[in-house]
Amino acid sequence: MINDTGAAGEERYSIDWAYEFAVDGNVGYSYSCLSELPDGSIGVYYEKYDSWSRDQLHLKNILSFEKYTISQLKTS
């Protein structure tokens, strides 16, 4: 949650990480992009891996896109 602190400059807003959401179970991911979409939902585009071991990375079909509503993200 983003809070307006009333301060000026970089200190004007603070973030309260009140919720957490597991996007794709126990896999690793990197190079993610999180954005509000025109319909008000949240889009997550990310590069996923099914292993943290560099020797076991599967580099096929690793780009994923998920779409969620705010309600879905707040209830998990």
N, CA, C and O atoms as a CHARMM CRD file, in Angstrom:
* protein
*
  304
    1    1 MET  N      0.84800  -1.15900   0.00000 PROA 1      0.00000
    2    1 MET  CA     0.00000   0.00000   0.00000 PROA 1      0.00000
    3    1 MET  C      0.90400   1.23500   0.00000 PROA 1      0.00000
    4    1 MET  O      1.91100   1.26400   0.70800 PROA 1      0.00000
    5    2 ILE  N      0.55900   2.23500  -0.77500 PROA 2      0.00000
    6    2 ILE  CA     1.35300   3.44800  -0.85900 PROA 2      0.00000
    7    2 ILE  C      0.71700   4.50300   0.03300 PROA 2      0.00000
    8    2 ILE  O     -0.47700   4.78600  -0.07500 PROA 2      0.00000
    9    3 ASN  N      1.52100   5.07900   0.90900 PROA 3      0.00000
   10    3 ASN  CA     1.04900   6.07800   1.86400 PROA 3      0.00000
   11    3 ASN  C      1.71300   7.41500   1.60800 PROA 3      0.00000
   12    3 ASN  O      2.92500   7.47800   1.40100 PROA 3      0.00000
   13    4 ASP  N      0.92600   8.49200   1.62100 PROA 4      0.00000
   14    4 ASP  CA     1.45900   9.84400   1.50000 PROA 4      0.00000
   15    4 ASP  C      1.89100  10.29200   2.89400 PROA 4      0.00000
   16    4 ASP  O      1.05900  10.43200   3.79000 PROA 4      0.00000
   17    5 THR  N      3.17200  10.51100   3.07400 PROA 5      0.00000
   18    5 THR  CA     3.70200  10.87800   4.39500 PROA 5      0.00000
   19    5 THR  C      3.55200  12.36500   4.70200 PROA 5      0.00000
   20    5 THR  O      3.68800  12.78400   5.85100 PROA 5      0.00000
   21    6 GLY  N      3.26900  13.16200   3.66600 PROA 6      0.00000
   22    6 GLY  CA     3.18400  14.60500   3.85600 PROA 6      0.00000
   23    6 GLY  C      4.52600  15.29800   3.73100 PROA 6      0.00000
   24    6 GLY  O      4.58400  16.52700   3.70600 PROA 6      0.00000
   25    7 ALA  N      5.60700  14.53300   3.65300 PROA 7      0.00000
   26    7 ALA  CA     6.94700  15.10000   3.50500 PROA 7      0.00000
   27    7 ALA  C      7.16200  15.52700   2.05200 PROA 7      0.00000
   28    7 ALA  O      6.35800  15.21700   1.17400 PROA 7      0.00000
   29    8 ALA  N      8.24000  16.22900   1.82300 PROA 8      0.00000
   30    8 ALA  CA     8.57100  16.67500   0.46900 PROA 8      0.00000
   31    8 ALA  C      9.60500  15.75100  -0.16800 PROA 8      0.00000
   32    8 ALA  O     10.31800  15.02400   0.52200 PROA 8      0.00000
   33    9 GLY  N      9.67100  15.79500  -1.48900 PROA 9      0.00000
   34    9 GLY  CA    10.70500  15.06600  -2.22500 PROA 9      0.00000
   35    9 GLY  C     10.56100  13.55800  -2.15100 PROA 9      0.00000
   36    9 GLY  O      9.45300  13.02100  -2.14100 PROA 9      0.00000
   37   10 GLU  N     11.71000  12.88100  -2.10000 PROA 10     0.00000
   38   10 GLU  CA    11.74700  11.41500  -2.11800 PROA 10     0.00000
   39   10 GLU  C     11.06000  10.78600  -0.91700 PROA 10     0.00000
   40   10 GLU  O     10.65500   9.62500  -0.97700 PROA 10     0.00000
   41   11 GLU  N     10.92300  11.52200   0.15800 PROA 11     0.00000
   42   11 GLU  CA    10.31300  10.98400   1.38300 PROA 11     0.00000
   43   11 GLU  C      8.79500  11.14400   1.41200 PROA 11     0.00000
   44   11 GLU  O      8.16200  10.82400   2.41700 PROA 11     0.00000
   45   12 ARG  N      8.20100  11.63900   0.31700 PROA 12     0.00000
   46   12 ARG  CA     6.75400  11.91500   0.31700 PROA 12     0.00000
   47   12 ARG  C      5.91900  10.65200   0.47300 PROA 12     0.00000
   48   12 ARG  O      4.86200  10.68600   1.10300 PROA 12     0.00000
   49   13 TYR  N      6.37000   9.55200  -0.08400 PROA 13     0.00000
   50   13 TYR  CA     5.58000   8.32100  -0.04000 PROA 13     0.00000
   51   13 TYR  C      6.33500   7.21200   0.67800 PROA 13     0.00000
   52   13 TYR  O      7.56000   7.12600   0.59900 PROA 13     0.00000
   53   14 SER  N      5.59800   6.37700   1.36900 PROA 14     0.00000
   54   14 SER  CA     6.17100   5.16400   1.94700 PROA 14     0.00000
   55   14 SER  C      5.35300   3.97900   1.44500 PROA 14     0.00000
   56   14 SER  O      4.19200   4.13100   1.06300 PROA 14     0.00000
   57   15 ILE  N      5.96200   2.81600   1.44900 PROA 15     0.00000
   58   15 ILE  CA     5.28000   1.60600   0.98200 PROA 15     0.00000
   59   15 ILE  C      5.11500   0.65300   2.15200 PROA 15     0.00000
   60   15 ILE  O      6.07200   0.35500   2.86700 PROA 15     0.00000
   61   16 ASP  N      3.89700   0.18100   2.33700 PROA 16     0.00000
   62   16 ASP  CA     3.57900  -0.81700   3.35800 PROA 16     0.00000
   63   16 ASP  C      3.26700  -2.12500   2.62200 PROA 16     0.00000
   64   16 ASP  O      2.23000  -2.24200   1.96800 PROA 16     0.00000
   65   17 TRP  N      4.16000  -3.09400   2.73100 PROA 17     0.00000
   66   17 TRP  CA     3.96800  -4.36900   2.04000 PROA 17     0.00000
   67   17 TRP  C      2.98800  -5.22300   2.84200 PROA 17     0.00000
   68   17 TRP  O      3.38700  -6.17500   3.51200 PROA 17     0.00000
   69   18 ALA  N      1.71000  -4.87400   2.76700 PROA 18     0.00000
   70   18 ALA  CA     0.66000  -5.50600   3.56900 PROA 18     0.00000
   71   18 ALA  C      0.23900  -6.86600   3.02100 PROA 18     0.00000
   72   18 ALA  O     -0.35200  -7.66300   3.75000 PROA 18     0.00000
   73   19 TYR  N      0.52500  -7.14100   1.78200 PROA 19     0.00000
   74   19 TYR  CA     0.08200  -8.37900   1.14500 PROA 19     0.00000
   75   19 TYR  C      1.24900  -9.06100   0.45800 PROA 19     0.00000
   76   19 TYR  O      2.22300  -8.41100   0.07900 PROA 19     0.00000
   77   20 GLU  N      1.14900 -10.36700   0.30100 PROA 20     0.00000
   78   20 GLU  CA     2.11800 -11.10100  -0.50600 PROA 20     0.00000
   79   20 GLU  C      1.35200 -12.07900  -1.38000 PROA 20     0.00000
   80   20 GLU  O      0.25700 -12.51400  -1.02500 PROA 20     0.00000
   81   21 PHE  N      1.92500 -12.42100  -2.51100 PROA 21     0.00000
   82   21 PHE  CA     1.24200 -13.28600  -3.47000 PROA 21     0.00000
   83   21 PHE  C      2.28400 -14.12100  -4.20400 PROA 21     0.00000
   84   21 PHE  O      3.22400 -13.56700  -4.77500 PROA 21     0.00000
   85   22 ALA  N      2.13500 -15.42800  -4.19900 PROA 22     0.00000
   86   22 ALA  CA     3.03900 -16.31900  -4.93300 PROA 22     0.00000
   87   22 ALA  C      2.51400 -16.45600  -6.36100 PROA 22     0.00000
   88   22 ALA  O      1.45400 -17.04000  -6.58600 PROA 22     0.00000
   89   23 VAL  N      3.25000 -15.92200  -7.30500 PROA 23     0.00000
   90   23 VAL  CA     2.81100 -15.91600  -8.69700 PROA 23     0.00000
   91   23 VAL  C      2.85000 -17.30300  -9.31600 PROA 23     0.00000
   92   23 VAL  O      1.90900 -17.70000 -10.00400 PROA 23     0.00000
   93   24 ASP  N      3.91100 -18.03700  -9.08300 PROA 24     0.00000
   94   24 ASP  CA     4.06400 -19.30900  -9.79000 PROA 24     0.00000
   95   24 ASP  C      4.69100 -20.38000  -8.89600 PROA 24     0.00000
   96   24 ASP  O      5.67200 -21.01400  -9.28400 PROA 24     0.00000
   97   25 GLY  N      4.13900 -20.57900  -7.72400 PROA 25     0.00000
   98   25 GLY  CA     4.61600 -21.65200  -6.85400 PROA 25     0.00000
   99   25 GLY  C      6.04400 -21.48400  -6.40200 PROA 25     0.00000
  100   25 GLY  O      6.44300 -20.40300  -5.97000 PROA 25     0.00000
  101   26 ASN  N      6.82700 -22.56300  -6.49800 PROA 26     0.00000
  102   26 ASN  CA     8.19100 -22.58000  -5.97000 PROA 26     0.00000
  103   26 ASN  C      9.26800 -22.36400  -7.01900 PROA 26     0.00000
  104   26 ASN  O     10.44300 -22.61800  -6.75100 PROA 26     0.00000
  105   27 VAL  N      8.90100 -21.90400  -8.19800 PROA 27     0.00000
  106   27 VAL  CA     9.92000 -21.68400  -9.22500 PROA 27     0.00000
  107   27 VAL  C     10.61300 -20.35200  -9.01400 PROA 27     0.00000
  108   27 VAL  O     10.11900 -19.48700  -8.29100 PROA 27     0.00000
  109   28 GLY  N     11.74100 -20.20000  -9.64100 PROA 28     0.00000
  110   28 GLY  CA    12.45200 -18.93100  -9.58500 PROA 28     0.00000
  111   28 GLY  C     12.05700 -18.08300 -10.77700 PROA 28     0.00000
  112   28 GLY  O     11.59000 -18.60300 -11.79000 PROA 28     0.00000
  113   29 TYR  N     12.24200 -16.79300 -10.65700 PROA 29     0.00000
  114   29 TYR  CA    11.95800 -15.93200 -11.79400 PROA 29     0.00000
  115   29 TYR  C     12.82200 -14.68300 -11.72700 PROA 29     0.00000
  116   29 TYR  O     13.34100 -14.32600 -10.66900 PROA 29     0.00000
  117   30 SER  N     12.96600 -14.03500 -12.85500 PROA 30     0.00000
  118   30 SER  CA    13.76600 -12.80900 -12.92200 PROA 30     0.00000
  119   30 SER  C     13.22800 -11.93500 -14.03800 PROA 30     0.00000
  120   30 SER  O     12.31300 -12.32800 -14.76100 PROA 30     0.00000
  121   31 TYR  N     13.79500 -10.75900 -14.17400 PROA 31     0.00000
  122   31 TYR  CA    13.40600  -9.81300 -15.21400 PROA 31     0.00000
  123   31 TYR  C     11.89300  -9.66300 -15.28600 PROA 31     0.00000
  124   31 TYR  O     11.29700  -9.85100 -16.34700 PROA 31     0.00000
  125   32 SER  N     11.28500  -9.33100 -14.18500 PROA 32     0.00000
  126   32 SER  CA     9.83800  -9.22100 -14.14900 PROA 32     0.00000
  127   32 SER  C      9.37600  -7.79100 -14.40900 PROA 32     0.00000
  128   32 SER  O     10.12100  -6.83000 -14.21800 PROA 32     0.00000
  129   33 CYS  N      8.14200  -7.68400 -14.84400 PROA 33     0.00000
  130   33 CYS  CA     7.50700  -6.39700 -15.08400 PROA 33     0.00000
  131   33 CYS  C      6.09400  -6.47800 -14.51500 PROA 33     0.00000
  132   33 CYS  O      5.34100  -7.39600 -14.84100 PROA 33     0.00000
  133   34 LEU  N      5.74000  -5.53000 -13.67400 PROA 34     0.00000
  134   34 LEU  CA     4.43600  -5.47300 -13.03600 PROA 34     0.00000
  135   34 LEU  C      3.79400  -4.15600 -13.44500 PROA 34     0.00000
  136   34 LEU  O      4.40200  -3.09600 -13.29100 PROA 34     0.00000
  137   35 SER  N      2.55500  -4.21300 -13.97100 PROA 35     0.00000
  138   35 SER  CA     1.94100  -2.99100 -14.45600 PROA 35     0.00000
  139   35 SER  C      0.42600  -3.05200 -14.32900 PROA 35     0.00000
  140   35 SER  O     -0.18000  -4.11700 -14.44800 PROA 35     0.00000
  141   36 GLU  N     -0.17500  -1.89200 -14.08600 PROA 36     0.00000
  142   36 GLU  CA    -1.62800  -1.80400 -14.12700 PROA 36     0.00000
  143   36 GLU  C     -2.04700  -1.73700 -15.58800 PROA 36     0.00000
  144   36 GLU  O     -1.49700  -0.94800 -16.35800 PROA 36     0.00000
  145   37 LEU  N     -3.01200  -2.55500 -15.97100 PROA 37     0.00000
  146   37 LEU  CA    -3.48000  -2.62000 -17.35100 PROA 37     0.00000
  147   37 LEU  C     -4.66100  -1.67200 -17.55300 PROA 37     0.00000
  148   37 LEU  O     -5.26900  -1.23800 -16.57400 PROA 37     0.00000
  149   38 PRO  N     -4.99900  -1.34300 -18.79700 PROA 38     0.00000
  150   38 PRO  CA    -6.09000  -0.39200 -19.06200 PROA 38     0.00000
  151   38 PRO  C     -7.42800  -0.76800 -18.41500 PROA 38     0.00000
  152   38 PRO  O     -8.22700   0.11300 -18.09600 PROA 38     0.00000
  153   39 ASP  N     -7.67700  -2.06100 -18.22000 PROA 39     0.00000
  154   39 ASP  CA    -8.94800  -2.47600 -17.60400 PROA 39     0.00000
  155   39 ASP  C     -8.90500  -2.46700 -16.07800 PROA 39     0.00000
  156   39 ASP  O     -9.87200  -2.87200 -15.43100 PROA 39     0.00000
  157   40 GLY  N     -7.78600  -2.00700 -15.49100 PROA 40     0.00000
  158   40 GLY  CA    -7.65600  -1.92300 -14.04500 PROA 40     0.00000
  159   40 GLY  C     -7.05000  -3.15700 -13.40200 PROA 40     0.00000
  160   40 GLY  O     -6.75400  -3.14600 -12.20800 PROA 40     0.00000
  161   41 SER  N     -6.86100  -4.21800 -14.16800 PROA 41     0.00000
  162   41 SER  CA    -6.22800  -5.42200 -13.61600 PROA 41     0.00000
  163   41 SER  C     -4.71200  -5.22800 -13.58100 PROA 41     0.00000
  164   41 SER  O     -4.18900  -4.23500 -14.08900 PROA 41     0.00000
  165   42 ILE  N     -4.01700  -6.18800 -12.97600 PROA 42     0.00000
  166   42 ILE  CA    -2.56900  -6.12600 -12.85300 PROA 42     0.00000
  167   42 ILE  C     -1.95100  -7.20400 -13.72800 PROA 42     0.00000
  168   42 ILE  O     -2.31900  -8.37500 -13.62900 PROA 42     0.00000
  169   43 GLY  N     -1.02000  -6.81800 -14.57900 PROA 43     0.00000
  170   43 GLY  CA    -0.31800  -7.76600 -15.43700 PROA 43     0.00000
  171   43 GLY  C      1.08600  -8.00300 -14.91800 PROA 43     0.00000
  172   43 GLY  O      1.77900  -7.06700 -14.52000 PROA 43     0.00000
  173   44 VAL  N      1.49600  -9.25100 -14.92400 PROA 44     0.00000
  174   44 VAL  CA     2.84800  -9.62500 -14.51400 PROA 44     0.00000
  175   44 VAL  C      3.47100 -10.40800 -15.67000 PROA 44     0.00000
  176   44 VAL  O      2.96900 -11.46100 -16.06500 PROA 44     0.00000
  177   45 TYR  N      4.55600  -9.88500 -16.19600 PROA 45     0.00000
  178   45 TYR  CA     5.29200 -10.53900 -17.27100 PROA 45     0.00000
  179   45 TYR  C      6.65100 -10.89100 -16.69900 PROA 45     0.00000
  180   45 TYR  O      7.35600 -10.01200 -16.20300 PROA 45     0.00000
  181   46 TYR  N      7.03000 -12.15400 -16.75800 PROA 46     0.00000
  182   46 TYR  CA     8.27200 -12.54600 -16.09300 PROA 46     0.00000
  183   46 TYR  C      8.92900 -13.72800 -16.79000 PROA 46     0.00000
  184   46 TYR  O      8.30100 -14.49700 -17.51800 PROA 46     0.00000
  185   47 GLU  N     10.21500 -13.83100 -16.52900 PROA 47     0.00000
  186   47 GLU  CA    11.02300 -14.93700 -17.02800 PROA 47     0.00000
  187   47 GLU  C     11.12100 -15.95000 -15.89400 PROA 47     0.00000
  188   47 GLU  O     11.66800 -15.64600 -14.83400 PROA 47     0.00000
  189   48 LYS  N     10.60000 -17.14000 -16.10900 PROA 48     0.00000
  190   48 LYS  CA    10.57100 -18.11700 -15.02100 PROA 48     0.00000
  191   48 LYS  C     11.53400 -19.27000 -15.26900 PROA 48     0.00000
  192   48 LYS  O     11.84300 -19.63000 -16.40500 PROA 48     0.00000
  193   49 TYR  N     11.98500 -19.82300 -14.17500 PROA 49     0.00000
  194   49 TYR  CA    12.86100 -20.98800 -14.21300 PROA 49     0.00000
  195   49 TYR  C     12.27400 -22.04100 -13.29800 PROA 49     0.00000
  196   49 TYR  O     11.62300 -21.70900 -12.30700 PROA 49     0.00000
  197   50 ASP  N     12.49400 -23.29800 -13.61300 PROA 50     0.00000
  198   50 ASP  CA    12.00900 -24.35100 -12.72500 PROA 50     0.00000
  199   50 ASP  C     13.11800 -24.90100 -11.84700 PROA 50     0.00000
  200   50 ASP  O     12.93900 -25.91200 -11.16800 PROA 50     0.00000
  201   51 SER  N     14.25900 -24.23800 -11.86200 PROA 51     0.00000
  202   51 SER  CA    15.37000 -24.63900 -11.00900 PROA 51     0.00000
  203   51 SER  C     16.26900 -23.42700 -10.77700 PROA 51     0.00000
  204   51 SER  O     16.43600 -22.60200 -11.67500 PROA 51     0.00000
  205   52 TRP  N     16.84600 -23.31200  -9.58600 PROA 52     0.00000
  206   52 TRP  CA    17.79400 -22.23400  -9.32100 PROA 52     0.00000
  207   52 TRP  C     19.20700 -22.61100  -9.76500 PROA 52     0.00000
  208   52 TRP  O     20.08400 -21.75000  -9.84000 PROA 52     0.00000
  209   53 SER  N     19.43100 -23.88600 -10.05700 PROA 53     0.00000
  210   53 SER  CA    20.75200 -24.33200 -10.47300 PROA 53     0.00000
  211   53 SER  C     21.01500 -23.91000 -11.91900 PROA 53     0.00000
  212   53 SER  O     20.23000 -24.22900 -12.81100 PROA 53     0.00000
  213   54 ARG  N     22.10500 -23.20300 -12.14800 PROA 54     0.00000
  214   54 ARG  CA    22.43400 -22.75700 -13.49900 PROA 54     0.00000
  215   54 ARG  C     22.56600 -23.94100 -14.46100 PROA 54     0.00000
  216   54 ARG  O     22.25500 -23.80900 -15.64500 PROA 54     0.00000
  217   55 ASP  N     23.01700 -25.07900 -13.97200 PROA 55     0.00000
  218   55 ASP  CA    23.17500 -26.25200 -14.82400 PROA 55     0.00000
  219   55 ASP  C     21.83800 -26.88500 -15.20600 PROA 55     0.00000
  220   55 ASP  O     21.77200 -27.67400 -16.14800 PROA 55     0.00000
  221   56 GLN  N     20.77900 -26.54400 -14.48500 PROA 56     0.00000
  222   56 GLN  CA    19.48200 -27.16700 -14.73200 PROA 56     0.00000
  223   56 GLN  C     18.44500 -26.20900 -15.30900 PROA 56     0.00000
  224   56 GLN  O     17.27500 -26.57100 -15.43300 PROA 56     0.00000
  225   57 LEU  N     18.85500 -24.99400 -15.66300 PROA 57     0.00000
  226   57 LEU  CA    17.88500 -24.05100 -16.20900 PROA 57     0.00000
  227   57 LEU  C     17.33000 -24.58600 -17.52400 PROA 57     0.00000
  228   57 LEU  O     18.07600 -25.03600 -18.39400 PROA 57     0.00000
  229   58 HSD  N     16.03900 -24.52900 -17.64700 PROA 58     0.00000
  230   58 HSD  CA    15.37300 -24.94400 -18.88500 PROA 58     0.00000
  231   58 HSD  C     14.97100 -23.67300 -19.61700 PROA 58     0.00000
  232   58 HSD  O     14.07100 -22.95600 -19.18100 PROA 58     0.00000
  233   59 LEU  N     15.62200 -23.40400 -20.70100 PROA 59     0.00000
  234   59 LEU  CA    15.46000 -22.13600 -21.39000 PROA 59     0.00000
  235   59 LEU  C     14.41600 -22.17400 -22.50000 PROA 59     0.00000
  236   59 LEU  O     14.48400 -21.36700 -23.42800 PROA 59     0.00000
  237   60 LYS  N     13.46300 -23.08100 -22.43000 PROA 60     0.00000
  238   60 LYS  CA    12.39900 -23.16900 -23.41400 PROA 60     0.00000
  239   60 LYS  C     11.07800 -22.76900 -22.75000 PROA 60     0.00000
  240   60 LYS  O     10.76500 -23.22900 -21.65200 PROA 60     0.00000
  241   61 ASN  N     10.32200 -21.92500 -23.41000 PROA 61     0.00000
  242   61 ASN  CA     9.01700 -21.47800 -22.91000 PROA 61     0.00000
  243   61 ASN  C      9.11300 -20.86700 -21.51400 PROA 61     0.00000
  244   61 ASN  O      8.34500 -21.22700 -20.62100 PROA 61     0.00000
  245   62 ILE  N     10.05100 -19.94800 -21.32700 PROA 62     0.00000
  246   62 ILE  CA    10.24400 -19.39400 -19.98800 PROA 62     0.00000
  247   62 ILE  C      9.58100 -18.03800 -19.77700 PROA 62     0.00000
  248   62 ILE  O      9.50900 -17.57400 -18.63900 PROA 62     0.00000
  249   63 LEU  N      9.10000 -17.39200 -20.82200 PROA 63     0.00000
  250   63 LEU  CA     8.42600 -16.10800 -20.64400 PROA 63     0.00000
  251   63 LEU  C      6.95000 -16.34900 -20.35800 PROA 63     0.00000
  252   63 LEU  O      6.25300 -16.99800 -21.13800 PROA 63     0.00000
  253   64 SER  N      6.48300 -15.82500 -19.23800 PROA 64     0.00000
  254   64 SER  CA     5.10200 -16.04000 -18.82100 PROA 64     0.00000
  255   64 SER  C      4.40900 -14.71200 -18.57000 PROA 64     0.00000
  256   64 SER  O      5.04200 -13.73100 -18.18000 PROA 64     0.00000
  257   65 PHE  N      3.10800 -14.69100 -18.79800 PROA 65     0.00000
  258   65 PHE  CA     2.28300 -13.52800 -18.50000 PROA 65     0.00000
  259   65 PHE  C      1.09600 -13.99600 -17.67700 PROA 65     0.00000
  260   65 PHE  O      0.41700 -14.95800 -18.03800 PROA 65     0.00000
  261   66 GLU  N      0.85200 -13.31300 -16.57400 PROA 66     0.00000
  262   66 GLU  CA    -0.29400 -13.59800 -15.71100 PROA 66     0.00000
  263   66 GLU  C     -1.06700 -12.30200 -15.53000 PROA 66     0.00000
  264   66 GLU  O     -0.48700 -11.21700 -15.53500 PROA 66     0.00000
  265   67 LYS  N     -2.37900 -12.42300 -15.36900 PROA 67     0.00000
  266   67 LYS  CA    -3.23300 -11.25300 -15.17700 PROA 67     0.00000
  267   67 LYS  C     -4.09300 -11.49700 -13.94300 PROA 67     0.00000
  268   67 LYS  O     -4.70000 -12.55900 -13.80600 PROA 67     0.00000
  269   68 TYR  N     -4.14500 -10.51100 -13.04300 PROA 68     0.00000
  270   68 TYR  CA    -4.87500 -10.63900 -11.78600 PROA 68     0.00000
  271   68 TYR  C     -5.70800  -9.39400 -11.52700 PROA 68     0.00000
  272   68 TYR  O     -5.40100  -8.30600 -12.01600 PROA 68     0.00000
  273   69 THR  N     -6.76500  -9.57300 -10.75100 PROA 69     0.00000
  274   69 THR  CA    -7.51200  -8.41600 -10.25800 PROA 69     0.00000
  275   69 THR  C     -6.90800  -8.01500  -8.91600 PROA 69     0.00000
  276   69 THR  O     -6.21600  -8.80800  -8.27700 PROA 69     0.00000
  277   70 ILE  N     -7.16800  -6.80300  -8.50000 PROA 70     0.00000
  278   70 ILE  CA    -6.68200  -6.35200  -7.18900 PROA 70     0.00000
  279   70 ILE  C     -7.25800  -7.25400  -6.09400 PROA 70     0.00000
  280   70 ILE  O     -6.55300  -7.59200  -5.14300 PROA 70     0.00000
  281   71 SER  N     -8.51400  -7.64200  -6.21500 PROA 71     0.00000
  282   71 SER  CA    -9.13400  -8.51600  -5.21400 PROA 71     0.00000
  283   71 SER  C     -8.41000  -9.84400  -5.09500 PROA 71     0.00000
  284   71 SER  O     -8.21800 -10.34000  -3.98500 PROA 71     0.00000
  285   72 GLN  N     -8.00500 -10.43100  -6.20900 PROA 72     0.00000
  286   72 GLN  CA    -7.25400 -11.68200  -6.17400 PROA 72     0.00000
  287   72 GLN  C     -5.94800 -11.51700  -5.42300 PROA 72     0.00000
  288   72 GLN  O     -5.57200 -12.38200  -4.63300 PROA 72     0.00000
  289   73 LEU  N     -5.26200 -10.42800  -5.65900 PROA 73     0.00000
  290   73 LEU  CA    -3.96000 -10.20400  -5.02300 PROA 73     0.00000
  291   73 LEU  C     -4.08500  -9.89600  -3.53700 PROA 73     0.00000
  292   73 LEU  O     -3.18100 -10.22800  -2.77000 PROA 73     0.00000
  293   74 LYS  N     -5.16300  -9.27900  -3.11500 PROA 74     0.00000
  294   74 LYS  CA    -5.33100  -8.89300  -1.71700 PROA 74     0.00000
  295   74 LYS  C     -5.84400 -10.03600  -0.84100 PROA 74     0.00000
  296   74 LYS  O     -5.73600  -9.96000   0.38300 PROA 74     0.00000
  297   75 THR  N     -6.39700 -11.08700  -1.43500 PROA 75     0.00000
  298   75 THR  CA    -6.94900 -12.16900  -0.62700 PROA 75     0.00000
  299   75 THR  C     -5.97000 -13.31000  -0.43000 PROA 75     0.00000
  300   75 THR  O     -6.25300 -14.23400   0.33400 PROA 75     0.00000
  301   76 SER  N     -4.84800 -13.27200  -1.08500 PROA 76     0.00000
  302   76 SER  CA    -3.88100 -14.37700  -0.97100 PROA 76     0.00000
  303   76 SER  C     -2.86700 -14.12000   0.09100 PROA 76     0.00000
  304   76 SER  O     -1.98400 -14.94800   0.31600 PROA 76     0.00000
